[in-house]
């Protein structure tokens, strides 16, 4: 990756901080721009505003299908 490249942006949505911490430790040191949301509603806002390249949706409060419908 060159200095002008933009790192891929990923969004992690989970209401369990332990799961978020696990994913963050997995991605540590990778050239990624990581967004975190601790609720489905916050995840929806960050997905729309942050335009991530990939989304890890683990939160049980709002299902992934329901989030996509919105």
N, C-alpha and C positions, 0 to 999 in steps of 0.2 A: 504494500500500500504506500502510495506517495503522499507527500504533505498536502496535496490538493484533493485527495480522495476523502469522501465523507464516509465515516464508519457506518455499518449497518445499525439501524436503530431497532431495538426490541422492547416490547412492553411485557412486563410480568404482572399479571393480575391474580392476587390471592389474598384472602383474608387471614391467612395464617403466616405470621412473620417467620416462623421456623422454615417453612417451605420457601419463602422468598430468600431467606439467608442461604439456604442450600443452593438455590439456583445462582445467586450472586457469587457464591464461592466457586461454583462450577465454571462460571464465565470470567472469573478474575484473571486479569492479564490478557484477555482477548481484546482486540480492537473493536469494541462495541460501544454504542451509546445506549445505555439501559435506562428505561423508564420503569417505575414501580407504582402500582396502584393497590391499595389495601381493601378495595371494595369494587363491586361490579360497576356501580355508578361512576366512581372515580376513573375506573378503567375505560369506560365508554368515553368520558370527557378527554382522557389522555390519548385514546385511539383516534378520536376525531381531530384533536388539536396537534398531536405529536406526529401523526402519520407514520407509525412504525412499519418496518419491513416485515416483522414477525411478531405474533402475539402468543404468549403462554397464558392461557386462561384457566386458572385452577380454582377460583373462588366458587363456593357452593351457593352463595346468596342469589346471584343472578347467573343462570346457565349460559353457556356459550351460544347456544341457539337463540336464546332470548336476546342476548346482546347483539347478535348479528341482525336480528329482525329490527332492532332500533336503528 
